[in-house]
């Protein structure tokens, strides 16, 4: 057992359903290593390959999808976790799992399902992730035969909990999702009928406080999509980093992300980024040299942001940064630079009229699909039909239909809609 492993106790390694040791002839893995493997092998993890990140995965073979994004977030989280001295397996697993609950069509689909799921407590991608990890994924059952999902350890489940509170304790809605969709629903981490599991995994945790491993996951997500959305937009010909419409981008940033950000503050952030040695001096032209230069910029920006957070965190508090023994410190300059990159992608990519119209049609499709499945529950797959049979009331039955639709990929949602309507 290495030094980092020693900071985690038996309660951190506890699972909802106790598991005996594996057979003696199998390679022995530590509990947090087993957690990571379970997420990688989960069906919902594979489905991320066909779910929208910013644009649909079928639109181009270069752009990120939810799976490639999750792998990149996991790499950033593991490296930052190792640098900080917290457990890299926990942070990496949380990063791999952080988007499992996303429905078809990304945050746009999340907004549609939330509007449809009011009678059963709404829909929230992070609460759906917890539901998948602890109930819907098939791996372990308790003594009564009820599914315990992947049966991950308490520390890993807690690290996967970005919003550690139920809906009734959630702060007001506001802001914009990573792909430009306005946040119309409040953010929370657990549905009412998953509350017992949530209370178990949060045992001993300070109310509404995220463990440091969850903070690492969240920062890695922020860094990844801020940098990679600009990279994808540049390759797609929508962004030219040598010619930025600062007035338009600054207005987008204030409308979407930081209303109080001044022109002077944004000008300073842009100048700091332009001082990075790999910031382009000539427009992207599609050549290998140009693509290599863009990749170098991506790497440099990720290193810049993570390095700044590591230094600030070390300067603010003593180690170890484990569970609730510490918090990440994100310098104001770093936060403004990350936000500036989000604003560039938002201004040039996410406000495109064709994309807005496509999102409207996607919401209509999901609305019609949910309504059809409510009327035709026989069309559910076998696992969800069993859940429907066990449901005790109309709200529980609606939740099963929402679970089914949320599990679909972009393409399978379209196919189900075509076949059923």
Residue pairs with C-beta under 8 A, 6 or more apart in sequence:
1 30
4 85
4 86
4 87
4 88
4 320
4 322
5 30
5 87
7 87
7 320
7 322
7 323
7 325
8 32
8 87
8 155
8 322
8 323
11 154
11 203
11 204
12 153
12 154
12 155
12 323
13 31
13 32
13 153
13 154
13 155
14 153
14 154
15 31
15 140
15 148
15 151
15 152
15 153
15 154
16 134
16 142
16 148
16 151
16 197
16 200
17 140
17 141
17 142
17 143
17 148
17 151
19 140
19 151
22 28
22 29
29 37
30 89
31 153
32 87
32 89
32 90
32 93
32 153
32 155
32 156
33 89
35 89
35 90
35 93
35 150
35 152
35 153
35 156
36 89
36 92
36 93
36 96
38 139
38 150
38 151
38 152
39 45
39 93
39 96
39 97
39 100
39 133
39 150
39 152
40 96
42 100
42 132
42 137
42 139
42 150
43 137
43 138
44 100
44 132
44 136
44 137
44 407
45 67
45 70
45 96
45 97
45 100
46 67
47 407
47 408
47 409
48 65
48 66
48 67
48 70
48 99
48 100
48 102
49 57
49 65
49 66
49 67
49 68
49 409
50 57
50 65
50 409
50 410
50 411
50 412
51 57
51 65
51 66
51 67
51 99
51 102
51 103
51 104
51 105
51 106
51 409
51 410
52 65
52 66
52 104
52 105
52 106
52 108
52 109
52 179
52 410
53 63
53 64
53 65
53 66
53 68
53 69
53 106
53 179
53 225
54 63
54 64
54 106
54 178
54 179
54 180
54 225
54 229
54 232
54 345
54 349
54 350
55 63
55 349
55 355
56 105
56 410
57 63
57 65
57 66
57 410
58 410
58 411
60 236
62 232
62 235
62 236
63 232
63 236
64 72
64 228
64 232
66 99
66 102
66 106
69 99
69 224
69 225
69 228
70 95
70 96
70 97
70 98
70 99
71 96
72 224
72 228
73 95
73 96
73 98
73 217
73 220
73 221
73 224
74 92
74 95
74 96
74 220
76 95
76 220
76 223
76 224
76 302
76 306
77 88
77 91
77 92
77 94
77 95
77 216
77 217
77 220
78 88
78 91
78 92
78 95
79 306
80 91
80 216
80 219
80 220
80 306
80 309
80 310
81 87
81 88
81 90
81 91
81 92
81 213
81 216
82 88
83 306
83 310
84 212
84 216
84 310
84 313
84 319
84 321
85 319
85 320
85 321
85 322
86 212
86 213
86 216
86 320
86 321
86 322
87 155
87 213
87 322
90 155
90 156
90 159
90 213
91 159
91 213
91 216
91 217
91 220
93 152
93 156
93 159
93 160
94 156
94 159
94 160
94 213
94 214
94 216
94 217
95 217
95 220
95 221
97 129
97 133
97 160
98 126
98 129
98 160
98 162
98 217
98 221
99 125
99 129
100 128
100 129
100 132
100 133
101 124
101 125
101 126
101 127
101 128
101 129
101 130
101 131
101 132
101 406
102 109
102 110
102 125
102 128
103 109
103 110
103 112
103 113
103 123
103 125
103 128
103 366
103 405
103 406
103 408
104 362
104 366
104 405
104 406
104 408
104 409
104 410
104 412
104 413
105 112
105 359
105 362
105 363
105 366
105 410
105 413
106 177
106 179
106 181
107 125
107 177
107 178
107 179
107 181
108 179
108 181
108 359
108 362
108 363
109 362
109 363
109 366
109 406
109 413
110 123
110 124
110 125
110 177
110 181
110 185
111 181
111 182
111 184
111 185
111 363
112 362
112 363
112 366
112 367
113 123
113 366
113 370
113 402
113 405
113 406
114 122
114 123
114 124
114 184
114 185
115 184
115 367
116 123
116 366
116 367
116 370
116 402
117 123
117 398
117 399
117 402
119 394
119 395
119 398
120 191
120 395
120 396
120 398
120 399
120 402
121 167
121 191
121 192
121 193
121 395
121 399
122 167
122 185
122 186
123 185
123 402
123 406
124 163
124 167
124 185
124 186
124 187
124 188
124 189
126 161
126 162
126 163
126 187
126 188
126 189
127 163
127 188
127 189
127 190
127 191
127 194
128 403
128 406
129 160
130 157
130 160
130 161
130 189
130 190
130 194
130 197
130 198
131 191
131 194
131 403
132 149
133 149
133 150
133 152
133 157
133 160
134 148
134 149
134 150
134 152
134 157
134 194
134 197
135 147
135 148
135 149
135 194
135 197
136 147
136 149
136 403
136 407
137 147
137 149
137 150
138 147
138 383
139 148
139 149
139 150
139 151
140 147
140 148
140 149
140 150
140 151
141 147
141 148
142 148
152 160
154 200
154 201
154 203
155 211
155 213
155 323
157 201
158 164
158 201
158 202
158 205
158 211
158 213
158 214
158 323
159 211
159 213
159 214
159 217
160 214
160 217
161 189
161 198
161 201
161 202
161 210
161 214
162 189
162 210
162 214
162 217
162 218
163 170
163 187
163 188
163 189
164 189
164 202
164 205
164 208
164 209
164 210
164 214
165 188
165 189
165 190
165 207
165 208
166 188
166 189
166 190
166 192
166 195
166 198
167 186
167 188
167 191
167 192
169 188
169 208
170 186
170 187
170 188
171 186
171 187
172 186
173 183
173 184
173 185
173 186
173 187
174 183
175 182
175 183
175 256
175 257
176 182
176 183
176 256
176 257
176 346
177 183
178 225
178 229
178 342
179 350
180 256
180 346
180 349
180 350
180 351
181 359
189 198
190 197
190 198
191 399
193 396
193 399
205 211
205 324
206 324
209 324
210 218
211 323
211 324
212 321
212 322
212 323
212 324
212 325
212 326
212 327
212 328
213 323
215 327
215 328
216 328
219 306
219 309
219 328
219 330
222 338
223 302
223 305
223 306
223 338
224 302
225 342
226 338
226 339
226 341
226 342
226 345
227 298
227 301
227 302
227 305
227 341
228 298
229 341
229 342
229 345
229 349
230 239
230 241
230 341
230 344
230 345
231 294
231 295
231 297
231 298
232 349
233 239
233 344
233 345
233 348
233 349
234 240
234 241
234 284
234 294
235 284
235 286
235 291
235 294
236 349
237 284
238 348
238 349
238 352
239 344
239 345
239 348
239 349
240 283
240 284
241 279
241 280
241 284
241 344
242 280
242 281
242 282
242 283
243 283
244 270
244 344
245 347
246 266
246 267
246 270
248 347
249 266
249 340
249 343
249 344
249 347
250 261
250 263
250 266
250 343
252 343
252 346
252 347
252 351
253 261
253 266
253 339
253 340
253 342
253 343
253 346
254 260
254 261
256 342
256 343
256 346
257 339
257 342
257 343
257 346
258 336
258 339
261 336
261 339
265 336
266 336
266 340
268 336
269 333
269 336
269 337
269 339
269 340
270 340
272 333
272 337
273 279
273 301
273 337
273 340
273 341
276 297
276 300
276 301
276 304
277 300
278 293
278 296
278 297
278 300
279 297
280 293
280 294
280 297
284 290
284 291
284 294
301 341
304 334
304 337
305 334
305 337
305 338
308 330
308 331
308 333
308 334
309 328
309 329
309 330
309 331
309 334
312 329
312 330
312 331
312 334
313 321
313 326
313 327
313 328
313 329
315 329
316 329
317 326
317 327
317 329
319 326
320 326
321 328
349 355
365 413
365 414
365 417
366 405
366 413
368 417
368 421
369 405
369 413
369 416
369 417
369 420
369 421
370 401
370 402
370 405
372 379
372 417
372 420
372 421
373 379
373 380
373 401
373 404
373 405
373 420
374 397
374 398
374 401
376 420
377 385
377 388
377 397
377 401
378 385
379 416
379 420
380 388
380 400
380 401
380 404
381 404
384 400
384 401
384 403
384 404
387 400
387 403
388 397
388 400
388 401
391 397
391 399
391 400
405 413
408 416
